[in-house]
C-alpha cells in the first residue's frame, strides 16, 4: 500500500474535526468518491466513504465485498459505507484502516486525492448533485419498470428497495421460480418488487 501521505494527512485531519466541522478528502478517481470524517453525537469518530448514490459508476460486487471484509457497514439511507471508532482510538490506526480500504476498493495512490473545504459542496454544487442523483435513479427505475425478462440486461439494473432502502443489483435479488415465471424479492427485507419471465 503506497498511501503514506494519505494516512498522514487523514490522521492529522482527524485531530481537527468536531461535531460541526468534518474533514473531507476527495478521491480523484473514481468520480464522486470521497472520505468524510466527523465526530458523531455519541462522541465517537465516524468515518464514511461514498457509495452508489454519489459515485458516477456503481460499486462492483468485488468492491462491495472489500468494504465488508474490512468491517465497514452500509448506511442504506445515503448508500455510504461507514465505520465508528472510540474517541480515544489511535488516529494513525483509523487512517491506516481507511487507506487500506480505499486502496483495495478504488486502487488509489498518494497522488490521487485532495482535501476539500469542510463546507463543500456549496448550494449550487449540492443542487447539481441532487439533480444528477434524481436523473440517475429515474433512469434505473425506468429500466426496472420496462423489464419483462430475467436476463443479463435486468441483472445490471441497480435497484433501491422502496421499503428498506437497500441498494442492490438485479442479479442479487432473491428469486422464486414458478415454471417460466420469476418472482423477485429484496435480498435484505424480502419485499417483492417484480415479476419476470425467462
C-alpha positions in Angstrom: 0.0 0.0 0.0 1.6 3.2 -1.2 -0.5 5.7 0.7 1.8 7.0 3.4 0.9 10.6 2.7 -2.8 9.8 2.6 -2.5 8.1 6.0 -0.6 11.0 7.5 -2.9 13.6 6.0 -6.1 11.8 7.3 -4.6 11.2 10.7 -3.9 14.9 11.1 -7.3 15.8 9.8 -9.0 13.5 12.4 -7.4 15.5 15.2 -9.0 18.7 14.0 -12.6 17.6 13.4 -15.7 18.3 15.6 -19.4 17.6 15.6 -19.9 20.7 13.5 -16.9 20.6 11.2 -15.9 17.4 9.2 -12.7 16.6 7.4 -13.2 15.6 3.8 -10.8 14.0 1.3 -11.9 13.8 -2.3 -10.6 10.8 -4.2 -9.8 11.9 -7.8 -10.8 8.5 -9.0 -13.4 7.1 -9.2 -15.6 10.1 -10.0 -17.7 11.0 -7.0 -15.6 9.1 -4.4 -14.7 10.8 -1.1 -13.8 10.1 2.5 -15.5 12.1 5.3 -14.8 12.1 9.0 -16.7 13.8 11.8 -17.4 13.4 15.5 -20.7 11.7 15.9 -23.3 12.6 18.5 -22.0 9.7 20.6 -18.6 11.4 20.7 -17.0 8.6 18.5 -15.1 9.1 15.3 -17.5 8.5 12.4 -15.8 7.8 9.0 -17.8 7.5 5.8 -16.8 6.5 2.2 -19.2 7.5 -0.6 -21.4 4.8 -2.0 -23.6 4.3 -5.1 -25.7 7.4 -4.6 -22.7 9.6 -5.2 -20.4 7.5 -7.5 -20.5 8.0 -11.3 -20.3 4.3 -11.7 -21.9 1.9 -9.1 -19.6 -0.3 -7.0 -19.0 -3.7 -8.3 -19.7 -6.8 -6.2 -15.9 -7.1 -5.7 -15.6 -3.6 -4.4 -18.6 -4.1 -2.0 -17.0 -7.3 -0.7 -13.8 -5.4 0.1 -15.7 -2.9 2.2 -17.4 -5.7 4.1 -14.1 -7.5 4.5 -12.6 -4.5 6.3 -15.6 -4.3 8.6 -17.5 -1.3 7.0 -21.3 -1.2 7.3 -23.7 0.2 4.7 -25.9 3.2 5.6 -28.9 2.3 3.3 -30.4 5.8 3.5 -27.4 7.6 1.9 -25.7 4.5 0.4 -22.4 5.3 2.1 -20.2 2.8 3.9 -19.3 3.9 7.4 -17.2 2.8 10.4 -17.1 4.2 14.0 -14.2 4.3 16.4 -14.0 5.2 20.1 -12.9 8.7 20.8 -9.6 7.6 22.3 -8.8 5.3 19.3 -5.4 6.0 17.7 -5.9 8.3 14.7 -3.0 6.7 12.9 -4.7 3.3 13.1 -8.0 4.8 11.9 -6.3 6.4 8.9 -4.5 3.2 8.1 -7.7 1.2 8.0 -9.4 3.8 5.8 -6.3 3.9 3.5 -6.2 0.1 3.2 -9.9 0.0 2.3 -9.9 2.7 -0.4 -6.6 1.4 -1.7 -8.2 -2.1 -2.2 -11.6 -0.9 -3.4 -10.6 2.1 -5.6 -6.9 1.4 -6.3 -5.9 5.0 -5.5 -2.3 6.2 -4.9 -0.9 9.1 -2.8 -1.2 11.4 -5.8 -4.9 10.7 -6.4 -6.7 12.7 -3.6 -7.2 16.2 -2.4 -8.6 17.8 0.8 -12.0 19.5 0.3 -13.4 22.5 2.1 -15.5 21.2 5.0 -18.4 23.2 3.8 -18.3 21.6 0.3 -20.5 21.3 -1.6 -21.9 24.8 -1.9 -25.6 25.3 -2.6 -25.1 25.3 -6.4 -22.9 22.2 -6.3 -25.4 20.4 -4.0 -28.3 21.3 -6.2 -26.5 19.8 -9.3 -25.5 16.7 -7.3 -29.2 16.2 -6.3 -30.3 16.7 -9.9 -27.8 14.2 -11.2 -28.9 11.7 -8.5 -32.5 12.2 -9.4 -31.8 11.6 -13.1 -29.7 8.5 -12.3 -32.3 6.8 -10.2 -35.1 7.8 -12.6 -33.2 6.0 -15.3 -32.7 2.9 -13.2 -36.4 2.9 -12.2 -37.5 3.2 -15.8 -35.3 0.3 -16.8 -36.8 -1.7 -13.9 -40.4 -0.8 -15.0 -39.7 -1.8 -18.6 -38.0 -5.1 -17.7 -40.0 -8.2 -18.7 -37.4 -11.0 -18.7 -34.9 -12.2 -16.3 -31.8 -11.7 -18.4 -28.4 -10.1 -18.5 -30.0 -6.6 -19.0 -32.1 -7.0 -15.9 -29.1 -8.2 -13.9 -27.3 -4.9 -14.5 -30.1 -2.7 -13.2 -29.4 -1.0 -9.9 -32.4 -1.3 -7.6 -33.4 0.5 -4.5 -35.9 -1.2 -2.3 -38.8 1.1 -1.5 -39.3 -0.5 2.0 -35.8 -0.8 3.5 -33.9 1.4 1.1 -31.3 -1.3 0.4 -29.5 -0.8 -2.9 -28.7 -3.9 -4.9 -28.1 -5.2 -8.4 -30.9 -7.1 -10.2 -28.6 -10.1 -10.3 -28.5 -10.1 -6.4 -32.3 -10.1 -6.0 -33.8 -13.2 -4.3 -35.7 -15.3 -6.9 -38.6 -17.8 -6.6 -39.3 -19.6 -9.9 -42.7 -20.9 -10.7 -42.3 -22.6 -14.0 -41.4 -19.9 -16.5 -42.2 -17.0 -14.1 -39.8 -15.5 -11.6 -40.9 -13.6 -8.5 -38.2 -11.2 -7.3 -37.6 -10.0 -3.8 -35.3 -7.6 -2.0 -32.3 -9.6 -0.7 -32.4 -7.7 2.6 -36.1 -7.4 3.7 -37.7 -9.9 1.3 -40.1 -7.4 -0.1 -41.5 -8.5 -3.5 -40.8 -5.9 -6.2 -41.1 -7.5 -9.6 -42.4 -10.5 -11.6 -40.5 -11.5 -14.7 -40.4 -14.4 -17.2 -37.5 -16.3 -18.7 
